[in-house]
Amino acid sequence: MGTQHVNGDIEARVSVAQDRTTTPEALYELASDPSARVRAVVAARPDAPAEALRPLARDRDRDVREAIARNPSASQGNLLRLVGDADRWVRWAVAANPACDSRIRGVMAKAQDKELRGLLAEMPELEPHLSALLIEDASPEVRERLASHTTDPEVIEALLRDRTLRVRKGVAINKQTSAEQRHILAQDSSPDVRAALVRAVELDEADLQDLLKDRSADVRRAMATSAVTPQHIRQALENDPDEAVAQDARGYRGPQVAGGPARIPRAGRRPALGKRFPGKPAR
């Protein structure tokens, strides 16, 4: 098929665009095909020639530009253009691209798009100067996402003092927190933070004993149903003065197994090729 002329109906041209033996010259020709389906196939090919991908980064069709944004062979110039694209889905696809480098991440950190900054906040091994920007981000959601994903002890320490409850909840579920940081969270003024903590991470015995007497029944119920609660703590909760807590402790049967009820995703989000993006409208 590599020497085949690029003609025929749309299905035939899509097939040529998908075929691994199709020549670079044919792919270059297909990059200007009148069908967006054909152009999107070319745009998604990591082996497509740069001359074919370059004009597709400016394509009028969103799906074509999104395919370029996901393409690990896309040039840094194309990705820099697309991270500022007018369409949110194209911008967010750049964040999922393994070729997204420090220069592109720097643009993301200063973007008006809150979701784009949130996707940046969830990236592993984020540069310290970009983490410093996100610590001060105006959006509590962005700071929360940084708090729950960062592995930087200094960033965790800074967000531990954040005045917004949801940010501290993000820290509480971060498994990179130290024993001392977990001790501080176990004494947080918000029962929501304390409940998130006991559901997510293991705690020192002294903190567990204090939380057995937590003034909030919701925190104690969270301990009773947490997969990380030690058995002796759960047994103590079987005698909790709040009957709902005691029943939860007695009725605990271990973590939910595969095949149980599906977890309800966060509103407005959907998984996409290893990334979690907000809901995409039907076209």
C-alpha positions in Angstrom: 0.0 0.0 0.0 3.0 2.3 0.5 3.2 3.0 -3.3 -0.6 3.3 -3.7 -2.0 6.6 -5.1 -4.0 8.5 -2.5 -7.5 8.2 -4.0 -10.8 6.4 -3.5 -13.5 7.1 -1.0 -13.0 8.3 2.6 -12.7 4.8 4.1 -10.0 3.9 1.6 -8.1 7.1 2.3 -8.4 6.5 6.1 -7.0 3.0 5.5 -4.1 4.4 3.5 -3.4 6.9 6.3 -3.4 4.2 8.9 -1.2 1.8 7.0 2.3 1.6 8.4 3.8 1.1 5.0 2.4 4.3 3.6 5.2 6.5 2.4 6.0 9.9 3.9 5.2 11.5 0.6 1.7 9.9 0.7 1.2 11.0 4.3 2.1 14.6 3.3 -0.5 14.5 0.6 -3.1 13.1 3.0 -2.4 15.9 5.5 -4.3 18.2 3.1 -7.2 15.7 2.5 -10.6 17.3 2.4 -11.8 14.9 5.1 -11.0 15.8 8.7 -11.1 12.0 9.6 -8.2 11.4 7.2 -6.3 14.4 8.4 -6.8 13.4 12.1 -5.3 9.9 11.3 -2.2 11.5 9.8 -2.0 13.9 12.8 -2.0 11.1 15.3 0.9 9.2 13.6 4.2 9.5 15.5 6.0 8.6 12.3 4.3 11.3 10.1 6.8 13.7 8.6 7.2 17.1 10.3 6.2 18.8 7.1 2.8 17.0 7.3 2.2 17.7 11.0 3.1 21.4 10.9 0.0 22.7 8.9 -2.2 20.3 10.9 -1.4 22.2 14.1 -3.4 25.1 12.5 -6.2 22.9 11.1 -9.7 24.3 11.3 -11.0 21.0 12.8 -10.6 20.6 16.5 -10.1 16.8 16.4 -7.2 17.2 14.0 -5.5 19.7 16.3 -6.2 17.6 19.3 -4.6 14.6 17.6 -1.5 16.7 17.0 -1.5 17.8 20.6 -1.5 14.2 21.7 1.2 13.1 19.2 4.5 12.4 21.1 6.4 13.4 17.9 4.8 16.8 17.7 7.4 19.6 17.7 7.8 21.9 20.6 6.8 24.7 18.4 3.5 23.0 17.6 2.8 22.2 21.2 3.5 25.8 22.3 1.0 26.9 19.7 -1.6 24.3 20.8 -1.3 24.9 24.5 -2.8 28.3 23.7 -5.4 27.0 21.4 -8.9 28.5 21.6 -10.4 25.0 22.2 -10.0 23.7 25.7 -9.8 20.1 24.6 -6.8 20.8 22.5 -5.1 22.7 25.3 -5.7 19.9 27.8 -4.4 17.3 25.3 -1.0 19.0 25.3 -0.8 18.4 29.1 -1.1 14.7 28.4 1.7 14.6 25.8 4.9 13.0 27.0 6.8 15.6 24.9 5.5 18.4 27.1 8.7 20.1 28.4 9.6 22.7 31.0 9.0 25.6 28.5 5.5 24.4 27.8 4.8 23.7 31.5 5.9 27.3 32.2 3.2 28.6 29.8 0.7 26.3 31.5 1.5 27.7 34.9 0.5 31.2 33.8 -2.5 30.3 31.7 -5.9 31.7 32.3 -7.4 28.2 31.9 -7.8 26.9 35.5 -8.1 23.3 34.4 -4.8 23.6 32.5 -3.1 24.8 35.6 -4.8 22.0 37.5 -3.4 19.4 35.1 0.0 20.9 35.6 -0.4 20.7 39.4 -0.9 16.9 39.0 2.3 16.3 37.0 5.0 14.3 38.8 8.3 15.9 39.5 7.2 19.4 38.8 9.9 22.0 38.7 10.2 23.8 42.1 9.7 27.3 40.6 6.5 26.1 39.0 5.3 24.5 42.2 6.0 27.9 43.9 3.7 29.6 41.5 1.0 27.1 42.0 1.2 27.3 45.8 0.0 30.9 45.4 -2.6 30.1 42.7 -5.8 32.0 43.0 -7.9 28.8 42.5 -8.3 26.6 45.6 -8.9 23.6 43.2 -5.5 24.1 41.6 -3.9 24.2 45.0 -5.8 21.2 46.1 -4.7 19.2 43.1 -1.1 20.2 43.8 -1.5 19.3 47.5 -2.7 15.8 46.7 -0.1 15.0 44.0 3.2 16.7 44.9 6.1 14.7 46.2 8.1 17.8 47.3 8.3 18.1 51.1 8.6 21.9 51.0 5.4 22.2 48.9 3.5 19.9 51.2 4.7 21.9 54.2 3.5 25.2 52.6 0.1 23.8 51.7 -0.3 22.3 55.1 -0.8 25.8 56.3 -3.3 26.8 53.6 -6.4 28.5 55.0 -8.7 26.8 52.5 -10.2 23.5 53.8 -10.2 21.7 50.5 -6.4 22.3 50.1 -5.6 20.8 53.4 -7.9 17.8 52.5 -5.6 17.4 49.5 -2.6 17.3 51.7 -4.4 14.8 54.0 -4.7 12.2 51.2 -1.2 12.7 49.9 0.8 9.5 50.8 4.1 11.4 50.7 3.4 13.3 54.0 5.7 12.7 56.9 4.7 11.4 60.3 5.0 14.9 61.7 2.8 16.3 59.0 0.2 13.7 59.6 0.2 14.5 63.3 -0.5 18.1 62.4 -3.4 17.1 60.1 -4.8 14.8 62.8 -5.3 17.9 64.9 -6.7 20.0 62.1 -9.7 22.2 63.1 -11.8 20.7 60.3 -13.4 17.3 60.8 -13.5 16.9 57.0 -9.7 17.1 56.9 -9.3 14.6 59.8 -11.8 12.2 58.1 -9.9 12.4 54.8 -6.7 11.7 56.7 -7.9 8.6 58.4 -9.3 7.2 55.2 -6.1 7.7 53.2 -2.9 7.1 55.2 -1.6 5.1 58.1 -1.0 7.0 61.4 1.1 6.7 64.4 -0.4 4.9 67.4 -0.6 8.1 69.5 -2.6 9.9 66.8 -4.9 6.9 66.4 -5.6 6.8 70.1 -6.5 10.6 70.1 -8.7 10.1 67.1 -10.6 7.3 68.8 -11.9 10.1 71.1 -12.4 12.6 68.3 -15.3 14.9 69.0 -16.7 14.3 65.5 -18.6 11.1 64.9 -18.0 11.5 61.2 -14.2 11.2 61.8 -14.7 8.1 63.9 -17.0 6.6 61.3 -14.3 7.3 58.7 -11.9 5.4 60.9 -14.3 2.5 61.3 -14.6 2.0 57.6 -11.1 2.8 56.5 -8.9 0.1 54.9 -5.8 1.5 56.7 -7.3 1.5 60.2 -5.5 -1.2 62.3 -7.7 -4.0 63.6 -7.2 -3.1 67.3 -8.5 0.4 66.6 -11.5 -0.9 64.7 -12.3 -3.2 67.6 -12.2 -0.3 70.0 -14.6 1.5 67.7 -17.1 -1.4 68.1 -17.8 0.1 71.5 -18.1 3.7 70.4 -20.9 5.7 72.2 -22.3 6.6 68.8 -24.3 3.5 67.6 -23.7 4.3 63.9 -19.9 4.3 64.4 -20.1 1.1 66.4 -22.2 -0.6 63.7 -19.8 0.5 61.0 -16.9 -1.0 62.9 -18.7 -4.2 63.6 -19.9 -4.5 60.0 -16.6 -3.8 58.3 -15.7 -6.5 55.8 -12.6 -5.2 54.3 -11.9 -2.9 51.3 -14.3 -3.1 48.3 -13.3 -5.8 45.8 -13.4 -5.7 42.1 -16.9 -6.0 40.7 -18.4 -3.9 43.4 -20.3 -0.7 42.7 -18.4 1.7 40.4 -17.0 4.8 41.9 -18.8 7.9 40.8 -16.4 10.2 39.0 -16.0 13.8 40.1 -18.7 15.9 38.4 -17.6 17.3 35.1 -14.7 15.0 34.6 -14.0 12.0 32.3 -10.9 9.8 31.9 -9.0 10.3 28.6 -5.9 8.4 27.6 -4.3 8.4 31.0 -5.6 11.9 31.9 -8.7 13.1 33.7 -10.4 15.8 31.8 -13.7 17.7 32.2 -16.7 16.4 30.2 -16.4 16.9 26.5 -19.6 18.1 24.8 -21.1 16.1 22.0 -20.2 17.4 18.6 
